Amino acid sequence: MPGFTDNDISRQVSLSPQGSSSSVQVSRQAVISMGIHALHEIGSDSICHVCIANGGSCCQGCRYLADGIGCQQRNTSCTAWLCGFLKLFLYETGLLNTWYDFWDQVPGQDFRVDFTPEVMNVTKPLQLPQLHRLSEALAADLHELARSHIAIGFILTLREKIDKQLDELEHCRHSRHKTNQVKRNIRILSSPFHRFHKELDEYRQQASWSTNFP
């Protein structure tokens, strides 16, 4: 789409009436750019740096990863993928479904490659707010956990446990008992994130205030 940036596309898609089937044609590259921009907005880099420093890069072993440079062939699949910590972050801020809804529109996702067409139609935007204070708080908690636990790979194991529970939550939504059990497990697993939960409480209070007093 010559002349359109990913922000232009997001704004255009967001203008579609809620529930409307109106769609906007976007390029594969624009979709990738929108995903990367959204992750930058929430401050994902702060969280990723902690995992990378502890040997848990999600790109580890990928043939497209160049030392000191980064990814040499971005695709829709890797852009859409979330680790357990990023899933938790979006889940707690109420943005996880927004992320899923956007990427559900994008065909051809696979493992570390994609078969996404160069042009596609989307009806839902991907617009996430700036949440750097929250992401920095979670990163600080993770850094503290990694420093205080001598077990090798502690936070990486924690990441996988959280990831598993959030995936389970997605699959058990029709069972209230199972849903409550999984949510309890998530609360227990995330209980060491004291800074994050403090910032999260403030974020939710501000969001509630904005909703009640626009």
C-alpha positions as CSV (number, residue, x, y, z in Angstrom):
1,M,0.0,0.0,0.0
2,P,2.1,2.9,-1.2
3,G,1.9,6.0,0.9
4,F,0.5,4.2,4.0
5,T,2.3,3.5,7.2
6,D,1.4,0.9,9.8
7,N,-0.1,3.7,11.9
8,D,-2.1,5.0,9.0
9,I,-3.5,1.5,8.5
10,S,-4.3,1.1,12.2
11,R,-6.2,4.3,12.2
12,Q,-8.1,3.5,9.0
13,V,-9.1,0.0,10.3
14,S,-10.2,1.5,13.7
15,L,-12.6,3.8,11.8
16,S,-14.7,0.8,10.7
17,P,-17.9,0.6,12.7
18,Q,-17.8,-1.9,15.5
19,G,-19.1,-5.2,14.3
20,S,-18.8,-4.0,10.7
21,S,-17.5,-6.4,8.0
22,S,-15.6,-3.5,6.4
23,S,-12.0,-4.4,5.7
24,V,-8.8,-2.7,4.8
25,Q,-6.2,-4.1,2.4
26,V,-2.8,-4.2,4.0
27,S,0.6,-5.7,3.0
28,R,2.4,-8.5,4.8
29,Q,5.2,-6.1,5.6
30,A,2.8,-3.6,7.1
31,V,1.3,-6.2,9.3
32,I,4.7,-7.1,10.6
33,S,5.5,-3.5,11.2
34,M,2.2,-3.0,13.1
35,G,3.1,-6.0,15.4
36,I,6.6,-4.7,16.1
37,H,5.3,-1.2,16.8
38,A,2.7,-2.5,19.2
39,L,5.3,-4.5,21.1
40,H,7.5,-1.4,21.3
41,E,4.6,0.6,22.6
42,I,4.1,-1.7,25.6
43,G,7.8,-1.8,26.3
44,S,8.4,-5.5,25.5
45,D,12.2,-4.8,25.1
46,S,12.6,-4.4,28.8
47,I,11.2,-7.9,29.4
48,C,13.0,-9.5,26.5
49,H,16.4,-8.2,27.7
50,V,16.1,-10.1,31.0
51,C,15.3,-13.4,29.3
52,I,18.1,-12.9,26.8
53,A,20.6,-12.1,29.5
54,N,19.6,-15.4,31.2
55,G,20.0,-17.5,28.1
56,G,16.3,-17.6,27.2
57,S,16.1,-15.8,23.8
58,C,13.0,-17.0,21.9
59,C,15.1,-16.6,18.8
60,Q,17.9,-18.9,20.0
61,G,19.0,-21.4,17.3
62,C,17.1,-19.6,14.5
63,R,19.1,-19.6,11.2
64,Y,17.9,-16.0,10.5
65,L,19.4,-14.6,13.7
66,A,22.7,-12.7,13.2
67,D,25.0,-12.0,16.1
68,G,25.0,-8.3,17.0
69,I,22.5,-7.5,14.3
70,G,19.3,-9.4,15.1
71,C,16.7,-11.0,12.8
72,Q,17.5,-11.0,9.1
73,Q,14.1,-12.2,7.9
74,R,11.1,-11.1,9.9
75,N,7.9,-12.9,9.4
76,T,4.3,-12.8,10.7
77,S,4.7,-16.0,12.7
78,C,7.5,-14.8,14.9
79,T,6.0,-11.3,15.3
80,A,2.6,-12.8,16.4
81,W,4.2,-15.2,18.9
82,L,4.3,-14.3,22.6
83,C,6.3,-15.9,25.4
84,G,4.7,-16.6,28.7
85,F,5.8,-13.3,30.2
86,L,4.4,-11.2,27.4
87,K,1.2,-13.2,27.4
88,L,0.9,-12.5,31.1
89,F,1.5,-8.8,30.6
90,L,-1.2,-8.5,28.0
91,Y,-3.6,-10.8,30.0
92,E,-3.3,-8.7,33.1
93,T,-3.7,-5.4,31.2
94,G,-6.8,-6.7,29.3
95,L,-5.1,-6.6,25.9
96,L,-4.4,-10.2,25.2
97,N,-7.7,-10.7,23.2
98,T,-6.9,-7.6,21.2
99,W,-3.6,-9.2,20.2
100,Y,-5.2,-12.6,19.4
101,D,-8.0,-11.0,17.4
102,F,-5.6,-9.1,15.2
103,W,-3.3,-12.0,14.4
104,D,-6.3,-14.4,13.8
105,Q,-6.9,-12.3,10.7
106,V,-3.4,-13.1,9.3
107,P,-3.1,-16.4,7.4
108,G,-0.1,-18.5,6.7
109,Q,1.6,-18.5,10.1
110,D,4.0,-21.3,10.9
111,F,7.0,-22.0,13.1
112,R,9.7,-19.4,12.4
113,V,8.5,-19.0,8.8
114,D,5.3,-17.8,7.2
115,F,3.3,-18.4,4.1
116,T,1.3,-15.2,4.5
117,P,0.2,-13.6,1.2
118,E,1.9,-10.3,0.3
119,V,-1.5,-8.6,0.5
120,M,-4.5,-9.4,2.8
121,N,-7.7,-7.8,4.2
122,V,-8.0,-7.0,7.9
123,T,-11.0,-5.7,9.8
124,K,-9.6,-5.3,13.3
125,P,-6.7,-2.9,14.2
126,L,-3.8,-3.5,16.5
127,Q,-3.4,-0.4,18.7
128,L,-1.8,-1.0,22.1
129,P,-1.1,1.9,24.6
130,Q,2.3,2.9,25.9
131,L,2.9,0.8,29.0
132,H,6.6,1.2,29.6
133,R,6.2,1.7,33.4
134,L,4.4,-1.6,33.6
135,S,6.9,-3.5,31.5
136,E,9.9,-2.0,33.3
137,A,8.3,-3.1,36.6
138,L,7.9,-6.6,35.4
139,A,11.5,-6.6,34.0
140,A,12.8,-5.4,37.4
141,D,10.9,-8.3,39.1
142,L,12.3,-10.8,36.7
143,H,15.8,-9.5,37.1
144,E,15.5,-9.8,40.9
145,L,14.1,-13.3,40.7
146,A,17.0,-14.3,38.4
147,R,19.5,-12.8,40.8
148,S,18.0,-14.3,44.0
149,H,17.4,-17.9,42.7
150,I,20.6,-19.8,42.2
151,A,18.8,-22.5,40.2
152,I,19.9,-22.3,36.6
153,G,17.1,-21.2,34.3
154,F,14.6,-20.5,37.1
155,I,12.9,-17.6,35.3
156,L,12.8,-19.5,32.1
157,T,11.0,-22.4,33.8
158,L,8.6,-19.9,35.3
159,R,8.0,-18.4,31.9
160,E,7.1,-21.8,30.5
161,K,4.8,-22.6,33.4
162,I,2.9,-19.3,33.0
163,D,2.7,-19.8,29.3
164,K,1.2,-23.3,29.8
165,Q,-1.5,-21.9,32.2
166,L,-2.4,-19.1,29.9
167,D,-2.8,-21.5,27.0
168,E,-4.9,-23.7,29.2
169,L,-7.1,-20.7,30.1
170,E,-7.8,-20.1,26.4
171,H,-8.9,-23.8,26.0
172,C,-11.1,-24.1,29.1
173,R,-13.2,-20.9,28.8
174,H,-16.4,-22.9,28.7
175,S,-15.8,-24.5,32.1
176,R,-16.2,-22.1,35.0
177,H,-14.6,-24.5,37.5
178,K,-11.6,-25.1,35.3
179,T,-11.3,-21.4,34.4
180,N,-11.2,-20.4,38.1
181,Q,-8.6,-23.1,38.9
182,V,-6.3,-21.9,36.1
183,K,-6.7,-18.3,37.1
184,R,-5.7,-19.2,40.6
185,N,-2.6,-21.0,39.2
186,I,-1.7,-17.9,37.3
187,R,-2.1,-15.7,40.4
188,I,0.2,-18.1,42.3
189,L,2.9,-18.2,39.6
190,S,2.9,-14.4,39.2
191,S,2.8,-13.7,42.9
192,P,6.6,-12.8,43.0
193,F,6.0,-9.9,40.6
194,H,5.5,-7.3,43.4
195,R,6.6,-4.2,41.4
196,F,4.5,-5.3,38.4
197,H,1.4,-5.8,40.5
198,K,1.8,-2.5,42.2
199,E,2.0,-0.7,38.9
200,L,-0.8,-2.8,37.6
201,D,-3.1,-1.7,40.4
202,E,-2.4,1.9,39.6
203,Y,-3.0,1.3,35.9
204,R,-6.3,-0.4,36.5
205,Q,-7.4,2.4,38.8
206,Q,-6.5,5.0,36.2
207,A,-8.4,3.0,33.5
208,S,-11.4,2.7,35.8
209,W,-11.3,6.4,36.5
210,S,-11.1,7.2,32.8
211,T,-14.1,4.9,32.1
212,N,-16.3,6.3,34.8
213,F,-15.3,10.0,34.3
214,P,-14.4,10.4,30.6
